């Protein structure tokens, strides 16, 4: 039976934590170990997970206490802590519900030669009622997409031992978003990525969500506001610094695309020339997202 390490981060999640933990231990056809890191919770989260550990001693391997005030830092902490003896690795948020075959289905695809699995999600409200599905992305995963968009939430990701070891060796402590970073790094290095159009989890939407779904007009508007307030430009600057740290390890095409994107970000004329000549390779998954990308580069908002 395949052994899987689940990296779970917690922050004031006592309202939904039990449902998430229950769905983790009910995963079929795999042996799981849960590594949890609490980011300074002031509610009953720590009591709940310790109680859960006492009941399921063979499921929760370690509980860490931290005070990062950052979900991304908390995930990177776990990446750097968990040993590399497992067959596969997965991220888990504290407030979702996984389908019972989430991991086993992901492993089926990873065994076909993929290194990173991510999927669409079923959206539920704070009471667990289904409210829709996340956007279905049809364009191929690639570094040209990863530079400008993350297509799979970390709560859906499962990845190979090889990829996990590679990421751990970087010793990254922070990023704008841990899952976006994994997508960027894996595609930059040429790892094979599988995006599953079938949802693998129930993704809970509530006011405490750090990012939340991109479904619906209001969420699209929220992302436009982030762009004009400089949030994506700040994230792109952070990604640029991170990629520079492992630039020499990328494949040649990824290196060329990275340098091209930085030139497009810094020069409207350079970007427009490549756009007119149809040599601008970067893309988002939707028409509106792609349009916003191009407008943002013209206005130098990225």
Buried (B, 14 or more C-beta within 10 A) or exposed (E): EBEBBBBBBBBBBBBBBBBBBEBBBBBEEBEBBBBBBBBBBEBBBBEBBEEBBEEBEEBBBEBBEBEBEBBBBBBBBBBBEBEEEBBBBBBBBBBBBBBEBBBBBBBBBBEEEBBBBBBBBBBBEBEEEEBBBBBEBEBEBBBBBBBBBBBBBBBBBBBBBEBBEBBBEBEBEBBBBBBBBBBBBBBBBBBBBBBBEEBBBBBBBEEBEEBBBBBBEEBBEBBBEBBEEEBBBEBBBBBBEBBEEBBEBBEEBBBEBBEBBBEBBEBEEBBBEBBEEEEBBBBBBBEEBBEBBBEBBEEEBB
